Amino acid sequence: MNKKLLLSALFLGLVSFFKAEKASATITGVSITGFDSVMTYCYLPNNASFMVYGGCTGTLISTDSVDIYINYDDGSDTSYRIQATSSFYQFPYHTYTMPGTYNVMFRVTAPGGLADTAYNRPLTLSNDCGVLSGKLYIDDNSNCTKESGEIGISYAPILVVNNTTHDSVWSGWTNDTGYYSINLLPGNYTVIPMGYLYHWSWSGWLDSNLAPSCPSSGAYTLTVTSGGSYTEDFAYECTPPATVDMSALGWDHCFVSGDTTTVGVWAGNWSWWYGYTCSSLTSTITLTLDPNLTYVGVVPGFPAPSSVSGSTVTWNYVSSGTYFGFYSSVIVAVSPTTMIGDRLCNTVNATATSITDPNMSNNTSTFCGYVRSAYDPNMKEVAPQGSGTPGYIENGTPMSYQIHFQNTGNAPARNVTIVDTLSANVDASTIHILNATHPVQIFTEGRLVKFRFNDINLPDSGADYYGSMGAVTYAIALNEALPAGTQIKNKAAIYFDYNPAIITNTTLNTIRIPTFTQQIVNAGFKANVYPNPAANKVNAVSDDKTEFSMTVTDVLGRTVGASASHNGQASISTETLANGLYIVKLNSKTGKELTTKITVQH
């Protein structure tokens, strides 16, 4: 190469180098918007879970980062670097071995020195505690004694309040048998099982057919001394309801062409605490599979269907007499003819056959997933999914989340922990468990929820593929009167033993922007066109069932959809249309035309 060419090459290389250096983020601010912890304060060593969330503002690119520093206030700290994003979630996990009060600090620092610092509220950890334990149960013979055959109340919330500071010092749940155990520092406390139920305003009490009987107040006050041991059972009367508002929900576990996967089905009264009907209940649950899915069988340990006919899977399910909470997981095969990106939809329906159901609108649910080349089995799903990419839902929609986990390692997982931070747009006091595939302990603090599967001994996927899977499903209510456009996001961190957290995908729902119906008239031809904005389809209905043709065109005049009416009604799908403005035209058989504009918004 001659000298001129060599100098030119060097010059171009330097120009490229300096241009690359200029491609950096412009961060105008960093902030920590939440810092919570979940732990048992009277247990050492203490495996403390933290959840920190915040974000950066400015022009952000994928190659820039911010520095994280955490001081655990016990002589240990850690620092690391993460990508600079508009929102970040961090799930630090730390083991404390010595008693004391700790002020944990979290700091995020951006290039240029912009920083924000937050402190978790002081953590007082000690082995100098007393233990309160007992059971919540349904007292069938009203003698205030837990007897054989009287069932425990599973996954019921327990609130403990310090009577001196009036702070809530413990918020947890009973286990799958109704048993609870609480470690408390010395002091005077009031224990209120079902305490959160008193806080739910917009939908009444959960499980209002359960009433405390022993003690009749439903609360217990005690003074804890160091090393003390206390026992208190809580008995409840169970009154059968006159009606049951049956609901149906479903989840898939991702689809891969030519492979098998699982589909989950739940049925019950969404607002009841773990399905306590206080009487036997018969229901028919039907799962209608997408034509590209074939029923293979049921995951071992779950209820087998009563019948399978083509794509229809049916359970005729009878409750055990006191509660009704149906959940099953079926194995399906994905057709090898499916392509990546294909959308597969399943429908589940639940109908109570032995009691009146006052609300049939929530008895059927359709849930969809996309064919992928691969997926992470540790994932999170929301129901309802909502419409369009933003997951549009109506205000007040009951929300349900399912967190899937699978041990894909090469040895059994002794314990599994899930740390989930609830959106600020949901009412944390309304959380209740719909189903758990394995016995689970639940702890909450603020908007942080920890699901702990102790001694689950989950086999690895190579040794037992379907046995390596698990899930927890919970329901929660939205805050009241959320503004249109409000986003409800959620994701979780999954820990297998002491391995680093696996962060799930982020679910997204958005409060629907109000839609409008437009009435258009032309010389006696009158029709309503709705909704506007449209997400999935636009409808037109003539006032007197006049028949008409319907077309939708874009702003360039190109026809993007057409339909003919039947009984004066027509619809055109807008699912595949890009967001934007469109023209709707209706032409009657008598030659009259109506025209209006709509917005498509996914």
N, C-alpha and C positions, 0 to 999 in steps of 0.2 A: 504494500500500500504506500503511495507517495505521501509526502509531508502535508500537502494541501488537503488530501482526503482524510488523513489522520487527524489534522486540526479541526476539520469540519465535524468529524465524528465525535471528537471530544467536546466541541462546543454544543452540539445537539444533545449529547448526554448530560452536560451540565445544565442546559436549559430544562430538560426533562426532570432532572433531579430537583431543581429549584421550584419548578411548577408543582411537583408532587408535594414538596414541603408546604406549599401554600394551601393545599387541600386539607384544612383542619376545621374543626367545629368552632363556632362562635357561641360560647356558653355565657348567657347573661345572668344566670342565677341557678342555685341549687337549693333544695329544701328537703327536710325530713318531715313528713306529714303524720307519721304514726310510729310508735315504738311500744310494743307490748311484749309480755312474757306469760308463759304458762308453765307452772311447776307445782310440785307438792312442797310446801315450805318446811315441813317437819320430817325430812328424810335426807340422810346423808350417807353416801355421796348422792348429790342431787344433779340429775341430768336436766338442765334448764333449757327450755326452748324459747327463742326470741323471734319476733317478727318485726322487721323494719321496712317501712315503705316511704317513698318520696319520689323525687324526679328533678330533671334539669330543664331549663328553658333556654331558648335561643335556637340557632341553626346547628342541628346535630347531625353528625355523620357516623358511620359504623366503625371507623378506625380510631375514634377518639374515646377517651376513658376518663373516669373519675377514681380517686383513691378512697378506700374505705379503711377506717381505723376503729377498732373496738377495744375498750378497756373494761375488763370484767371486774375490776376493783378487788381482786384477790391476789394481786401480784402477777397476773398473766394478762396478755393482750394479744391482738392479732391485727394484721393489716394485709390488704390485698387490693386488686384493681378490677373494676368492672366497666362494661361499656357505658358510655354516656347516653342515656335515653330519657325520654320525657316522663317515664314512670319506671321505677325499679322496686323489686321486692327482694329482700334478703332474709335468710332463715338461719342465723347463727345458732349453734348448739354448743353448750359449755357445761362441763361437770365441775360442781363445787364439792369440796371435800371437808371444809372446815365451817363450823357455825359462825354466824356473824350477820351484819347488815351491810348489803352491797349496793353501791350506786353505779350502775352499769352505764358507760358512755358510748355513744355511737357518733362518729363524725364522717362526713363526706366532704371531699375537697376536690375542686375542679382546677384545671390548668389556669394559671393567673392568680390563684389564691382565693377564689370564691369558695366559701365553705359554710356548712351548717352543722350544728351540734345538738344532740338530744340526749336526755337522760331518762332511763326507765325509772319508774317509781321505786323507792328503796325496797330491796329484797331482804327480809329477815329470815334466815335459815338456821334451823336448830334441831337437835335431837332431844331437846328438853320439852317434850310435848306429851299431851294426853291423847288417847284414841277413843273416838266415838264410832260405834258401828251398830248395825241392825238391819232390818228388812222393812220394805214397803210391801204390803200384801192386801189382797181382797179377802175380807173376813166374812166368809159365807154364812156362818152361824152366829155372827155378832157377839162373840164371847171375848173379844179383845185378846185372843191367843192365836198365834200362828200354828196351824195344825197341818198335818200331812194332807195333801190334796188341795190346799188353798194356795193359789198361785201368787207368785211375787209380781210386782209391777215393774216391768223391764224399762230401763233407760228413762226413768223419771228424774226430773231435775231436782236438785237440793240446793237451797240457798242458806248460807250461814252468815249471820250478822254479828259483829262485835258490839255489845251493848254499851260499851264505853265510848268508842269512836264512831259508832253507827255506820261503819264501813262494812261492805260485804267482804269477808275474808276468805270465802271458799265457795266456789260454784262448780258443782259436778253432778254426776248422774249415778243412779243405781246401775248395777250390771244386768246381764240378761236374766238373772234369777230374782232381781229385786233387792239384792244385797248392796249395802253401802259401807264404806269405812272412811273416816275423816280424821286426819291428824291435825290437832289444834294446839297452838301455843297457850300457855296458861292465861286464863281470862274468863270473862262471863259472856256467854253467847246465846243467841236464839237460832234454832235450827228450823227451817221452814221447807219441808218437802213440797214439791209442786209450786214453790214460791214464785217462779216466773209466770205461772198461769194468771196471777192477779194483775199482771202488767199488760195483758193483751187486750186492747180496747176495740179494735175495729171488727173483730170476728167473734167476740165473746171468749169464754174460757175453753181451752182445750180439755177434752175429756170431762165435760161438765156433768156427765152421768156418774163420775166418781166423786164421792163426798167423804171427808175425813170423819172417822168415828172414834178412834182411840189413838191419841187424845182428840177430843171433839173439836178443839181449836185448830188442829192440823199443825201445831207448832210445839216446840219443846225448848225449854230454857235450862241451861246447865252452867256450872262453874267448873272449869278445867284446871286441875293442878298438875304439876310436873309428874309425868309417869303414870297418871291416872288412866283407868280404863272404864268406859261407860257404854251401856247398851240401851238403845231405845228403838222399839219397833213402832211402825205407824200403820194402823189398820184403816181400811177404806170400805165403804159400802158401795156396791155396784148396782145401779138402777138401769134396767134395760130401756133403751130409747124407743120412742114410737116410730121413728123413721131413721133411715141410714142414708147419708149422702155419699153413695159409692163413687169413687174416682178410679181412673185407670191411667197408668203411666208406663212408658217403655224406654229402653235404652239399648243401643247396639254397641259392640266392642270393636268397631272398625271392620271394613271389608277389604279383602285382597282377592283378586281374581283367581279362581281355581282352588282357593284355600277354605278352611273351615273357621268359624268364629262363633261367638255367643250372642244371644239376644236375651235381654232381661225383661221380665214382665212383673209389674206390681199392681195390686188392686186393694182397695180399702177406703176408709174414710180419712181423707187427708188431714182433717183438723183434729182427729182423735189421737190421744197419746198412745202410740204403738198399738192401735187397733182394738182397744177394750170396748167391745160391744155390750158386755154384761149379759149376753144371751147368745145362743147358737144362731148362726147365719149361713144360709146357702146362697151361693152365687155362681153364675156361669161366666167364665173368663175366656175370651176368644182372641187369639193372635192370628192375624191374616198377614202372611209373609209376602214380600215382594216377589213377582214372578221369576226373578233371577236368583232367588234363594230356595233351597230345598231343606226340609226338616230332616235332621240326622238322628237326633236323640236328645235326652235331657242330661245336663251336667249332674254327675253323681251327687246325691244328697238333697236334690231339689224335687218338688212334686212333679211326677210324671203326668202327662196329659191323659184325659179320659178317652180322647179320640183324636186321630189325625186324618184329615180328608183333603188330599192335595195340598194346597197352600194354607189350609185352615187348621189350626191347632186349638183344641178346646179342653178346658178344665171344668168339671163340675165339682166345685170345691165347697166343703162343709167345714165350718169352724169347729174348734174343740169345745165350745160351749160358753167361753167367757170373753174371748177376743177373736178378732178377724183381721189378719194381716197376711195377705197372700203375696208370695214372691217365688218366682221360678226362673231358671236360666236354661235355655235350650241351645243346642248346638245346631248350626245351620251350615250348609255348603254354599259357597258363592259360585255361580256359573262361570266356567272358564271363558265364556264368550263375552263377559263384561270387560269394559275398557276403563282405564284409569280416568277418573273424573265422572263416571256414571253415578247417578243419584239413585239409591235404593231406599224405598220407603216401606215401613211396616205399620200396621194399625192394630191397636189393642182395644178391646171393649170389655167392660165389666157390668153385669146386670145382677142386682140383688133379686133373688127369686122367692124369698120368704118374708120380706118386709117392704114397706113402701119407700121408694126413693123420691124425695121431693125435687131433686135437681138432676135432670138427665143430661144437661149440657156438658158435664165434665166426665161422662161415662166412656167417652171415646177419645183416643189420643193417637195421632199419627206422628211418627218420628222417623227421620231420614238420616242417612249417612252416605258418604262418597267412597267409591272404590279407590284404593290407594295402592302404591307399590310396596309400601312398608309403613309401620306405625309404631309408636311407643305404647306398650300396653299399660303403662302407668299414666293414666289420663283422667280427665274430669268431663262430665256431661251435665247439661242442664235441661230440665223439662218445665214448661214448654220451651222448645228451641226458638220460637218466635219466627217471624217472617223476614226474608231477605238476610243479607250479610249482617246488618245491625241487630238481628233478632228482635224485631219489633213486637212488643207486648202491650197489653192495656194496663192502665193503672190498677193496682189492687190484685194483680194476678198472683195466685199462690205459686211459689217457686220451689222446685225440688232439684237437688244436686246428687249425683252419684260419682264417687271417687273410686276408680278401678286401680288395683295394684296387682303386680305379678312378679314373682321372684324369678328373674332370668339369670341368676348367678349359677354357681356350680356346687352349692351346698345349701342345706335348709337355712331359713331365716328364723331365728328364735323369736324375735320381737319385731313388730312393724309399728311405726309411729307416723301419723299423718298430722301435719300442722296446717291449719286452714284459717286464713284471715278473711272475715266476712266484709262485704262491701259496706261502706258507710250509708248506702241507700236501702239496706234491709234492717229489720227490727231484730236485733240479736236476741232479745228476750223471747222470741217465738220459735226458736230452733227446736226441732224435735226429730227423733230418729224414726225413719220409716222401715229400714231394714239394715241388718249387718250380717254378712256371711259367716262371721266368726264372732265369738264373745269379745266385746270391746269396752274399754273404759273411756269415759269422756270427761274432759276438763275444759273450763272456759275462763277467760279473763278478758273483759272488754269485748272486743270483736275478734279475739283470737280463740280458736277452738282446737283442742288436741284430741285425736282419736288414738288410743293406745291398745294395740293387740298384743297383750302379754302372753308369752309362752305359746304363740300360735304355731311355732315349728312348721312354717310354711315350706313345703318341699320345693326344690328347684324345678324349673320347667322341663329340664331334660329327664328328670326322674318321674315326674307326674305332671303332665302339661296342664290339665284342667284343675288338678289339686293345687297347683302353684298360684292360682288366681284367688283374689278376694275383692270385696267391695263394701263400702258403707254408703247408705243413702239417707239423706236428711231433707227435711222440709223447713221452709222459713217464709215469713211474710215480708212484703215490701213495706217501707215506711209509707205513711199516708200522704196522699196528694203530691206525688213527685212531679216536677215540671216536665212537660213534653221535651223529649230529647235526652233525658237523664239516662246515663249508661250504668248498668249493673254488671261489673266485672268480677270474676273470681278465679283463683287458681290455688293450688296447694303444694306443699312440700312433703315428699314421702321418704321416710328413712327406714332402711332395712338394717336392723341392728345398729352398728356404729359407722356405717358407710355414709358418705356425703349425701346430701339431700338430692332427690330427683324431683325437679320442678315440673308440674303438669302444664298442659296447655291452659290458656285463659279463655273461660267462657264469656260470652257477651250477650246481654239483652239491652234493649233500649225502649224507653217509654214512647209509645207511638205518638207521633205528631198528629193532632186532631185532623180527621178527614171530613170532607164535606160532600153533600149531595147537591148536584146542580140540576135545577129544573129548567128545561128549554122548551119553547113553544113557537109554533109557526102555523097560523091559520087552522087551529083545531087539532093539529098534531102536537101532542104534548108527551114529554118523557123525562125521566130522572136518570142522570148519569152519576155513578159513584163507584168507589170512593175517590176522592181527590185530596191528597196524593194517593196514587195506586202503587202497591208493592207487588202483588202476585197477579191480580187481574182487575179489569175494569168492567163494570156491569151497566147495562141500560135496560130500563123497564118503561114501556109505554103506559099511559094512564088507562086507556080503554082496551088494552090487549091488541092494539093495532100492530100488524106484522110489519117488519122492516128489515133492511140489511144494515150492518154495522161495519165500519172500517176505522182503523186507526192509522194515521200517517205521521211521519216525522216532519220537522220544520222545512225539509226540502221537498215535501210532497210525495215521498216514497211510501207506499203502503207497507206497513209492518204487521198488520193483523186484520182479519176479516171474519165475519160471522153472520149467520142468518138467525132471526129471532124465532122462538117457539113460544106460543101463548103470550106474545108481547114481551119476551125476555131474551136477552142475548149477553154473552160474556166473551171477552178476549183476554188471553193470558198476556201478562206483562213481565213474567219472570225473567225472560231472556233479553228484555229491552234495556238499553243503557239509561241511566238516570237522565232526566231532562224533560223538555216540553213536547207534547204531542197533540194532534188534532183528532177529535172524535166526530165522525159524521154518521148520522142516521138517515136513511132514505126509505120512506114509506112506499107501499105498493101503489099509492095514489099520486106519487111523484113529488111529495113534499120532503124537504130536507131540513134537518136540524144539525147545527154545528156548535161545538164547544171545545175548550182547551182543558187538558189535564196535565198534571206533572207525575212522572214516574219516579218513585223514590224507594230504593231498596235499603 
